[in-house]
Amino acid sequence: MLQTLNRWFYWALALTIALLGTAWTLWLHQIRPDEGVIRLVEARFVSSDQHEPPPFASPGSHRPLPDDWRGHPEHTDTGWYLAELNLEVAPNRLWSIYIPALEMTPGIFINGTLIGGDPAPKQPLDRYWNRPILFSIPNGLLRPGSNQIAIRLEANGAWGRLSELYLAPREALEGAYEQRFFWRVTFLNVTTVGSLMLALFMGVLSYVRRDSIYSWFAAFTFSWHLQNLFFLTVAVPYANHLWDFTAYAIIGLMATTYAMFTFRFLGIRRPRWERFTKSVALVGPLVLLPLLLISTVTFNLVGSMIWIGLLLALATYPAFLIVRTLVTQQNTELFFLTICFTLTFFLGVHDWLVTSGLGYRHNGMLMQFAAAPTLAVFGAVLLRRFVFALRETQTLNEELEQRVADKAREIESSYVRNKELENTQLLLRERERIMRDMHDGVGSQLIGMMGHLNRSDDDRDETLARDLEAALTDLRLVIDSLDDVDNDVVVALGLFRNRVQPQLDAAGLTLEWRIHDLPPVPNLGPERVLHFMRILQEAITNTVKHAEASCIVVRTEGERYIQGNRCACVSVSDDGIGIEATHNGGGRGLNNMRYRAAEADLALEVEPSEGGGTTVRVGFPLDG
């Protein structure tokens, strides 16, 4: 029960503040000059479109001031107000005439002399309907006795009006004029600039957040900015009736964007209502447009009474949703938003009554004064939400970073354990491989030596020594392959040279070593190194035994395409008798090289050398 009372209290308090704000806004427009000034509250109206003041005795109708043309049956777009000012003595200082409100383009004459405005305005008419006017009266123009004041007023669609007139020394009128000018023009200028900046800022936030609530609020704020520009514009860029049509279209845009934003702000989806509101905002101006061809008066009446009334009714539903939410939820944000929306609603009703001819028009439109508090509150609420979202995102990022760090440590620990197991398995495989290679290499050499020992020829000792040297070389190659070459083929070549140089020296062959740096070779492990060395060893052994060569050249050829693969290439060339042209499959040594190349994923190419001899190329693929 107490909670329900608190919620209703929030709603009642918001309503009270909104009513006070409306009353204060109305009071602002009751500012009048201090006592002691001359106030003219009646004049004679002469319907005439001439550019010079008509004779003061011209027939016309008596009009009390303020005067609204919409209250008279006669239709006119141009007319003259003639008033008389009686002075006992001529002023001895600068006087002024102050007009709080008029519509829409004036020309002011004192004793037949133009002191301000435009006596012959051209279309489109300048719109002074939202700002007060203060014109100085040149010294000597006012004289003792009767002074004639003539004001030519031209309006659009017979919607002219003129407030009471004030005459006094300038300093006696400036206070009231400046206050009214501040609230009607300066304050509205500041609000207009602020609404544009807020619209741009919210547009950026909508792009960053990818949230439609910010984009709809940016559109709502920008439409209100355009509406304020309509109130501020004096020199309109095109025809007045088209300018009014633009204003009606902007009001429709305001109502639509306001509804779309409110639904998203409250987290409510009303697809049918949204489609209906958008349709009304789009179709309404299209219906108004043909009325311009019928009559400007008809267009303004339908636009001001029916069109704006319909939009006000449409805007009532989103406002009701906010008030209802405030009743059900005790929320500070909703409390301030309810104040702003209620204030906007009250001032909107006032403006609708004014434009429809049911209200007092001389105070002008008031809804634009709700823009500053409404947009400020909405902007603060959305900015607060954005800051909270950033903080929440930052907190989530920190938590995510901590989780990632914990997971990284866990993965690293698991990787270390797996690496240790992998190294253990690798060592076991390497041991098995070493034993197998020693069995296949050294073992076979030892079997050969056993056969030679059983022979009885005289060359047994020489053959035994050569076989023992081959066995030792093979064993050394196996051991060298276990060294870490850091994926560098040149290092492996250096190890290989140390092992084969004695064999070549004993055979009387010259070894030319033309080695340059090669690109790093991936996955250059012990097994590939051993296969590579044995391929080179087989090539050199074949040269020693069969090529009848005098020189062997080992060179690195950089990057070369072998069998369609980009490889880091090493070649062994001799100047011997070369491979036979009909050689088509090779002997046992060539087949052994191909087998080892396939096992180690190496590219192998054997071809005749230029000028005679044979070239064996071994390539390490770089793309795999």
C-alpha positions in Angstrom: 0.0 0.0 0.0 2.8 2.4 1.0 4.7 1.6 -2.2 1.6 2.3 -4.3 1.1 5.7 -2.6 4.7 6.5 -3.2 4.3 5.8 -6.9 1.2 7.9 -7.2 3.0 10.6 -5.3 5.8 10.6 -7.9 3.3 10.9 -10.7 1.4 13.7 -8.9 4.6 15.6 -8.1 5.7 15.3 -11.8 2.3 16.6 -12.9 2.5 19.6 -10.5 6.0 20.5 -11.6 4.9 20.4 -15.3 1.9 22.6 -14.5 4.1 25.1 -12.7 6.5 25.1 -15.7 3.6 25.8 -18.1 2.4 28.6 -15.9 5.9 30.1 -15.7 6.3 29.9 -19.5 3.0 31.7 -19.9 4.0 34.4 -17.4 7.2 35.1 -19.4 5.1 36.4 -22.2 3.2 38.8 -20.0 6.3 41.0 -19.6 5.3 44.6 -20.2 7.1 47.9 -20.0 7.2 49.8 -16.7 4.6 52.3 -15.8 4.9 55.8 -17.3 5.0 54.7 -20.9 2.2 55.5 -23.4 0.2 52.5 -24.3 -2.1 52.6 -27.4 -4.9 50.0 -27.2 -7.1 51.0 -30.1 -6.7 52.0 -33.8 -8.8 52.3 -36.9 -8.2 49.6 -39.5 -8.3 50.4 -43.2 -8.2 47.5 -45.7 -5.9 48.8 -48.4 -2.8 47.5 -50.2 -1.3 50.9 -51.0 2.3 51.6 -50.0 1.8 55.1 -48.6 -0.3 55.8 -45.4 -3.9 56.5 -46.3 -5.5 59.8 -45.2 -6.1 59.7 -41.4 -9.8 60.4 -42.0 -10.1 57.3 -44.4 -13.2 55.2 -43.6 -12.4 52.1 -41.7 -13.4 49.9 -38.7 -12.5 50.5 -35.1 -10.2 47.8 -33.7 -9.2 47.3 -30.1 -5.5 46.2 -29.7 -4.4 43.5 -29.6 -6.2 42.7 -32.8 -6.4 39.3 -34.6 -7.6 39.2 -38.2 -8.9 35.7 -37.7 -11.6 37.2 -35.5 -13.1 39.2 -38.3 -15.3 38.0 -41.1 -13.7 40.1 -43.8 -10.8 38.5 -45.7 -7.7 40.6 -46.4 -4.0 40.1 -46.7 -3.0 43.7 -46.3 -4.3 46.5 -44.2 -3.4 49.7 -42.3 -3.7 50.5 -38.6 -4.1 54.2 -37.9 -3.7 55.5 -34.4 -3.4 59.0 -32.9 -0.8 60.1 -30.3 -1.4 63.4 -28.5 1.5 65.0 -26.7 1.5 68.2 -24.7 5.1 69.0 -25.6 7.6 67.7 -28.1 10.1 65.1 -26.7 13.6 66.4 -26.1 15.3 63.0 -26.3 15.2 59.9 -28.3 11.9 58.0 -28.2 11.0 54.6 -29.5 7.9 52.6 -30.5 7.7 49.0 -29.1 5.5 46.3 -30.6 5.5 43.1 -28.5 3.9 40.9 -31.3 2.7 41.1 -34.8 2.2 39.0 -37.9 3.8 39.1 -40.3 5.6 42.0 -42.2 5.2 45.6 -41.0 5.9 49.1 -42.3 5.7 51.8 -39.5 5.2 55.5 -40.3 5.2 58.4 -37.8 3.5 61.6 -39.2 4.0 60.2 -42.8 7.7 59.3 -42.3 8.9 55.7 -42.5 10.8 54.8 -39.3 11.1 51.0 -39.7 9.9 47.9 -41.6 9.2 47.6 -45.3 6.4 49.7 -46.8 6.3 47.6 -50.0 7.3 44.0 -49.1 7.9 41.5 -51.8 7.0 37.8 -51.8 8.0 35.8 -49.9 7.1 37.9 -46.9 9.5 38.3 -44.0 8.1 36.6 -40.9 8.3 38.8 -37.8 5.6 36.9 -36.0 7.9 35.3 -33.4 9.9 38.3 -32.3 9.2 41.8 -30.8 10.0 45.0 -32.6 11.6 48.2 -31.2 12.1 51.1 -33.6 13.6 54.5 -32.7 11.8 57.7 -33.6 14.1 60.3 -34.9 14.3 63.5 -32.8 12.0 66.2 -34.1 9.6 63.8 -35.7 7.1 63.9 -32.8 5.5 67.3 -32.3 3.2 68.8 -29.7 -0.5 68.0 -30.2 -1.7 65.3 -32.5 0.8 62.8 -34.1 -0.4 60.2 -36.6 0.9 56.6 -36.4 0.3 54.4 -39.4 1.3 50.7 -39.5 1.0 48.8 -42.7 0.7 45.1 -42.1 0.8 42.3 -44.7 0.1 38.7 -43.8 -0.3 35.4 -45.5 -3.8 33.9 -45.7 -5.5 36.6 -43.7 -3.7 35.6 -40.6 -2.4 39.0 -39.6 -2.4 40.3 -36.0 -1.1 43.3 -34.1 -0.5 43.7 -30.4 -0.8 46.9 -28.3 1.7 49.7 -29.0 4.1 51.3 -26.5 5.8 54.7 -27.0 8.2 56.2 -24.5 11.9 57.3 -24.2 14.0 54.4 -25.5 15.5 53.5 -22.1 12.0 53.0 -20.7 11.2 50.4 -23.4 14.5 48.5 -23.7 14.0 46.4 -20.6 10.8 44.8 -21.7 12.0 44.5 -25.3 15.2 42.8 -24.3 13.5 40.4 -22.0 11.0 39.4 -24.6 13.7 39.2 -27.3 15.8 37.0 -25.1 13.1 34.4 -24.5 11.7 34.6 -28.1 15.0 34.7 -30.0 18.2 34.4 -28.0 17.0 31.5 -25.8 15.6 29.8 -28.9 18.9 30.3 -30.8 20.8 28.6 -28.0 18.3 25.8 -27.8 18.5 25.3 -31.6 22.3 25.1 -31.6 22.2 22.8 -28.6 19.6 20.5 -30.2 21.8 20.2 -33.3 24.9 19.4 -31.3 22.9 16.9 -29.2 21.5 15.3 -32.4 25.0 14.9 -33.9 26.4 13.5 -30.6 23.6 11.0 -30.3 24.1 10.1 -33.9 27.7 9.2 -33.2 26.6 7.2 -30.1 24.1 5.3 -32.2 26.9 4.4 -34.6 29.2 3.3 -31.8 26.5 1.4 -29.8 24.5 0.1 -32.8 21.4 0.8 -30.7 18.2 2.1 -32.3 17.3 4.1 -29.2 20.1 6.5 -29.8 19.4 6.8 -33.5 15.7 7.5 -33.0 16.5 10.1 -30.3 19.0 11.7 -32.7 16.2 11.9 -35.3 13.8 13.3 -32.8 16.2 15.9 -31.6 17.1 16.9 -35.1 13.4 17.3 -36.1 13.0 19.6 -33.1 16.0 21.5 -34.2 14.3 22.0 -37.6 11.1 23.1 -35.9 13.0 25.8 -33.9 14.6 27.0 -37.1 11.1 27.5 -38.5 10.3 29.8 -35.6 13.6 31.7 -35.9 13.6 32.3 -39.6 12.7 35.8 -40.7 13.6 35.8 -44.4 12.1 32.6 -45.8 13.8 31.1 -48.8 10.7 30.3 -50.8 6.9 30.9 -50.9 5.2 31.4 -47.6 2.6 28.8 -48.1 5.2 26.2 -49.0 7.2 27.3 -46.0 4.1 26.5 -43.9 3.7 23.2 -45.6 7.4 22.4 -44.6 6.5 23.3 -41.0 3.6 20.9 -41.0 5.8 18.1 -42.4 8.4 18.8 -39.7 5.8 18.5 -37.0 4.8 15.1 -38.4 8.4 14.0 -38.3 8.7 15.1 -34.7 5.6 13.1 -33.7 6.8 10.0 -35.5 10.4 10.1 -34.1 9.1 10.9 -30.6 6.9 7.8 -30.7 9.6 5.5 -32.1 12.1 6.7 -29.5 9.6 6.4 -26.6 8.7 2.8 -27.4 12.4 1.8 -27.5 13.2 3.8 -24.4 10.6 1.9 -22.5 11.5 -1.4 -24.1 8.0 -1.7 -25.6 7.3 -2.9 -29.1 4.1 -1.7 -30.8 4.6 -2.7 -34.5 1.0 -1.8 -35.6 1.1 1.5 -33.8 4.5 2.3 -35.2 3.4 1.5 -38.8 0.3 3.6 -38.3 2.2 6.6 -36.9 4.7 6.4 -39.8 1.9 6.2 -42.3 0.1 9.3 -40.9 3.4 11.3 -40.9 4.0 10.3 -44.5 0.5 10.6 -45.9 -0.7 13.7 -44.0 1.5 16.2 -45.8 0.6 14.6 -49.1 -3.1 15.2 -48.3 -2.4 18.8 -47.3 -0.5 19.7 -50.4 -3.5 19.7 -52.8 -5.3 22.1 -50.5 -2.8 24.8 -51.5 -4.3 24.7 -55.0 -7.8 25.4 -53.5 -7.1 28.1 -50.9 -4.4 29.2 -48.6 -7.0 29.9 -45.9 -8.4 26.3 -46.3 -4.9 24.9 -46.2 -4.0 26.7 -43.0 -7.2 25.9 -41.3 -7.0 22.1 -42.1 -3.3 22.1 -41.3 -3.6 24.0 -38.0 -6.8 22.4 -36.6 -7.0 18.9 -38.0 -3.4 17.9 -38.9 -1.7 19.3 -35.7 -4.7 18.0 -33.6 -4.2 14.5 -35.0 -0.5 14.6 -34.3 -1.1 15.8 -30.8 -3.5 12.9 -30.3 -0.9 10.4 -31.6 1.7 11.8 -29.3 -0.6 11.3 -26.3 -0.3 7.6 -26.3 3.6 7.4 -25.9 3.3 10.1 -23.2 0.6 7.9 -21.5 3.0 4.9 -21.5 5.6 6.9 -19.7 3.2 8.1 -17.1 1.8 4.6 -16.6 5.4 3.2 -16.3 6.1 5.8 -13.7 3.0 4.8 -11.7 4.1 1.1 -11.8 7.9 1.8 -11.3 9.5 4.2 -8.9 12.2 5.4 -11.2 14.0 8.8 -11.0 14.7 8.8 -14.7 11.0 8.3 -15.5 10.1 11.0 -13.0 12.0 13.7 -14.8 10.9 12.4 -18.2 7.3 12.5 -17.1 7.8 16.2 -16.1 9.3 17.0 -19.5 6.7 15.1 -21.5 3.8 16.6 -19.5 5.2 20.1 -19.9 5.6 19.5 -23.7 2.1 18.1 -23.8 0.5 21.1 -22.1 2.5 23.6 -24.2 1.6 21.6 -27.3 -2.1 21.8 -26.5 -1.7 25.6 -26.0 0.0 25.9 -29.5 -2.7 23.8 -31.1 -5.4 26.0 -29.6 -3.5 29.1 -30.8 -3.0 27.8 -34.4 -6.6 26.6 -34.6 -7.9 30.0 -33.6 -9.2 28.9 -30.2 -6.4 30.4 -28.1 -4.8 33.8 -27.5 -2.4 34.2 -30.4 -0.4 37.2 -29.2 1.6 35.2 -26.7 2.9 33.2 -29.7 3.9 29.5 -29.8 5.3 28.0 -26.6 6.1 24.4 -27.2 9.6 25.2 -28.4 10.4 26.3 -24.8 10.0 22.7 -23.7 12.8 21.7 -26.0 15.6 22.7 -23.7 14.6 20.8 -20.6 13.2 17.8 -22.5 16.3 17.3 -24.7 18.6 18.0 -21.8 16.9 15.4 -19.6 16.7 12.8 -22.4 20.3 13.5 -23.3 21.5 13.1 -19.7 19.6 9.9 -19.3 20.9 8.4 -22.5 24.4 9.5 -21.7 24.1 8.0 -18.3 23.0 4.8 -19.8 25.9 4.9 -22.3 28.4 5.5 -19.4 27.0 2.6 -17.5 27.2 0.4 -20.6 30.8 1.4 -21.0 31.6 0.6 -17.4 29.8 -2.7 -17.7 31.6 -3.5 -20.9 34.9 -2.6 -19.2 34.1 -4.8 -16.3 33.2 -7.7 -18.7 36.4 -7.1 -20.6 38.5 -7.2 -17.5 36.7 -10.5 -16.4 37.2 -11.8 -19.9 40.9 -10.9 -19.9 41.3 -12.6 -16.5 39.6 -15.7 -17.9 41.8 -15.6 -21.0 44.9 -15.2 -18.9 43.9 -18.2 -16.6 43.1 -20.2 -19.7 46.4 -19.2 -21.3 48.3 -20.4 -18.2 46.3 -23.6 -18.2 47.1 -24.2 -21.9 50.7 -23.3 -21.4 51.0 -25.8 -18.6 49.3 -28.4 -20.7 51.5 -27.6 -23.6 54.6 -28.0 -21.4 53.4 -31.4 -20.3 52.5 -32.4 -23.8 55.9 -31.2 -25.0 57.7 -33.3 -22.5 55.7 -36.3 -23.5 56.4 -35.5 -27.2 60.1 -35.1 -26.5 60.1 -38.4 -24.7 58.4 -40.2 -27.5 60.7 -38.4 -30.0 63.7 -39.7 -28.2 62.4 -43.2 -28.2 61.7 -42.9 -32.0 65.2 -41.5 -32.6 66.8 -44.3 -30.6 64.9 -46.9 -32.6 65.8 -45.1 -35.8 69.5 -44.9 -34.9 69.6 -48.5 -34.0 67.9 -49.4 -37.3 70.2 -47.2 -39.3 73.2 -48.6 -37.6 71.9 -52.1 -38.3 71.3 -51.3 -41.9 74.4 -49.3 -42.5 77.2 -50.3 -40.1 75.8 -53.9 -39.8 75.9 -54.5 -43.5 79.4 -53.1 -43.8 80.5 -55.4 -41.0 78.9 -58.4 -42.8 80.9 -57.4 -45.9 84.1 -57.3 -43.9 83.4 -60.7 -42.6 83.1 -62.0 -46.1 86.4 -60.4 -47.1 88.2 -61.9 -44.2 87.1 -65.3 -45.3 88.6 -64.7 -48.7 92.1 -65.8 -49.5 93.1 -63.2 -52.1 96.0 -60.8 -51.5 93.9 -57.7 -51.6 92.0 -58.6 -48.5 93.6 -56.1 -46.2 93.1 -53.2 -48.6 89.5 -54.0 -49.1 89.0 -54.5 -45.4 90.5 -51.0 -44.7 88.2 -49.4 -47.3 85.1 -51.1 -45.9 86.1 -50.1 -42.4 86.4 -46.5 -43.5 83.0 -46.6 -45.2 81.5 -48.0 -42.1 83.0 -45.4 -39.9 81.8 -42.6 -42.3 78.3 -44.0 -42.3 78.3 -44.1 -38.5 79.6 -40.6 -38.3 76.8 -39.4 -40.6 74.3 -41.0 -38.3 75.8 -39.2 -35.3 76.1 -35.9 -37.2 72.4 -36.0 -38.1 71.5 -35.8 -34.4 73.1 -32.3 -34.1 70.8 -29.3 -34.0 71.2 -27.5 -37.3 68.5 -24.9 -36.5 66.7 -25.3 -39.9 69.9 -24.3 -41.7 70.9 -26.5 -44.6 74.3 -24.9 -44.8 75.2 -26.1 -41.3 74.3 -29.6 -42.3 76.5 -29.3 -45.4 79.4 -28.2 -43.2 79.0 -31.4 -41.2 78.8 -33.5 -44.3 82.0 -32.0 -45.8 84.0 -32.9 -42.7 83.0 -36.6 -43.3 83.5 -37.0 -47.0 86.6 -34.9 -47.5 89.0 -37.8 -46.5 87.2 -40.2 -48.9 87.6 -37.7 -51.8 91.3 -37.1 -51.0 92.0 -40.8 -51.0 90.3 -41.2 -54.4 92.3 -38.2 -55.8 89.2 -36.1 -56.6 89.1 -32.3 -56.2 86.2 -30.9 -54.1 85.0 -27.4 -55.0 82.8 -26.0 -52.3 80.5 -23.1 -53.6 78.2 -22.6 -50.7 76.0 -19.5 -50.1 73.2 -18.9 -47.6 69.9 -20.5 -48.2 66.4 -19.6 -46.8 65.5 -21.3 -43.5 64.0 -24.7 -44.1 61.0 -25.7 -41.9 61.0 -29.0 -40.0 64.6 -29.8 -40.7 64.8 -32.6 -38.1 67.5 -35.3 -37.6 65.7 -37.8 -39.8 65.5 -35.4 -42.8 69.1 -34.3 -42.3 70.3 -38.0 -42.4 68.3 -38.7 -45.5 69.8 -35.6 -47.1 73.3 -36.5 -46.2 73.0 -40.0 -47.5 71.6 -38.8 -50.8 74.7 -36.6 -51.2 76.9 -39.5 -50.0 75.3 -41.8 -52.6 75.9 -39.2 -55.3 79.6 -38.8 -54.3 80.1 -42.6 -54.0 78.6 -43.1 -57.5 81.0 -40.4 -58.8 84.0 -42.0 -57.2 83.1 -45.5 -58.4 81.7 -45.0 -61.9 82.1 -41.4 -63.2 85.8 -41.4 -64.0 85.7 -37.8 -62.8 88.5 -35.5 -61.6 86.4 -32.8 -59.8 83.2 -32.7 -57.8 81.4 -29.3 -57.2 78.9 -28.9 -54.3 77.0 -25.7 -54.6 73.8 -24.1 -53.2 71.6 -22.7 -55.9 69.2 -20.6 -53.8 65.5 -20.9 -54.6 64.8 -23.1 -57.6 61.7 -24.9 -58.8 62.2 -28.7 -58.8 59.3 -30.9 -59.8 56.9 -27.9 -59.6 58.0 -27.0 -56.0 59.8 -23.9 -54.8 62.8 -25.3 -53.0 66.0 -24.4 -51.3 68.4 -26.3 -53.6 71.7 -28.1 -53.2 73.5 -29.7 -56.1 76.4 -32.1 -56.6 78.0 -32.0 -60.1 81.0 -33.9 -61.6 83.0 -33.7 -64.8 82.9 -37.4 -65.5 81.5 -39.5 -68.4 77.9 -38.7 -67.4 74.6 -40.7 -67.3 73.9 -42.9 -70.3 71.3 -41.4 -72.6 69.2 -44.6 -72.4 69.3 -44.8 -68.6 65.7 -45.1 -67.6 65.3 -46.3 -64.1 68.7 -46.3 -62.7 70.6 -48.8 -60.7 70.4 -49.6 -57.1 72.1 -46.4 -56.0 69.8 -44.1 -57.9 66.7 -45.9 -56.6 68.0 -45.6 -53.1 68.3 -41.8 -53.5 64.8 -41.6 -54.8 63.5 -43.7 -51.9 65.2 -41.5 -49.3 64.0 -38.3 -51.0 60.4 -39.6 -50.9 60.8 -40.6 -47.2 62.2 -37.1 -46.2 59.8 -35.1 -48.4 62.7 -33.9 -50.6 62.7 -33.0 -54.3 65.2 -34.9 -56.3 66.5 -34.2 -59.8 69.3 -36.1 -61.6 70.4 -34.9 -65.1 73.4 -34.5 -67.3 75.6 -31.5 -66.6 76.4 -28.9 -69.2 79.8 -29.9 -70.8 79.6 -33.5 -69.6 79.2 -35.2 -66.3 76.2 -35.6 -64.0 74.3 -33.2 -61.7 72.2 -34.3 -58.7 69.9 -31.7 -57.2 68.2 -32.0 -53.8 65.5 -29.5 -52.9 63.9 -28.7 -49.6 60.3 -27.5 -50.3 59.7 -24.0 -48.8 55.9 -23.7 -49.2 54.9 -26.8 -47.3 
